[in-house]
């Protein structure tokens, strides 16, 4: 294990994080979230075949008291109409309004809804914790204001052949009806990712679906939190050899962005440079 102090943080590179074979549990630190779990502690999938859901839906929520009741009900009803066994994991993370209270009420009202609370706001950390808590063989990541049951059906069919499916705003045939500024930022982000990481996929955010047994070892290697967890997860998935399919989607803004783009862009650039350094150091450790 190599440890590097970089002023405000400590970055720890672990040689055991090989992506393909996990010989030891990974302890998270530095820029990472802090959840840890031994692979041997994962639920026994074979023993749960009769009771487990077919799909697990992970939904991070933060200060969503106005949208959560209607959106969660719509998602629940859509999944019921699809006629498959499911669970919805609402990953509340540090809300300052009534989001957690409402989420718990929804879990009491509806079967198959679980709440996973966290004390601090962390979008990526909430997704990571939710994915680690899933029980189904297929994992979907939705936002509370951005989900699609038709995408779920299409992705489930594709997951018979692929390890991951991403709803892409940049894939041929996609319809991106957001503001010009948002479209330009998305294109610029994609070009920056290709320059830094030489990845093939065009999209790392938005709706995603995974085969659980394939993505779990990759999740354990992630170190970034907040906005960059999604990006790191997809980069590592591609580098570890998982097969990824991007499907075009039509997207419109349901509401204005809730975070300042002027603050988010510099933070994202710094985070991507840190991620590039982490991956480079892991490569050196593995030789």
Secondary structure, 3 states (H helix, E strand, C coil): CEEEEECCEEEEECCCCCCCCCCCCCCCCCCCCCCCCCHHHCCCCHHHCCCCCCEEEEEEECCCCCCHHHHHHHHHHHHHHHCCCEEEEEEEECCCCCHHHHHHHHHHHCCCEEECCECCCCHHHHHHHHHHCCCCCEEEEEECCECCHHHHHHHHHHCCCCCEEEEECCCCCCEECCCHHHHHHHHHHHHHHHHHHCCCCCCCCCCEEEEHHHHHHHHHHCCCCHHHHHHHHHHHHHHCCCCEEEEECEECCCCCCCCCHHHHHHHHHHHHHHHHHHHHHHHHHHC
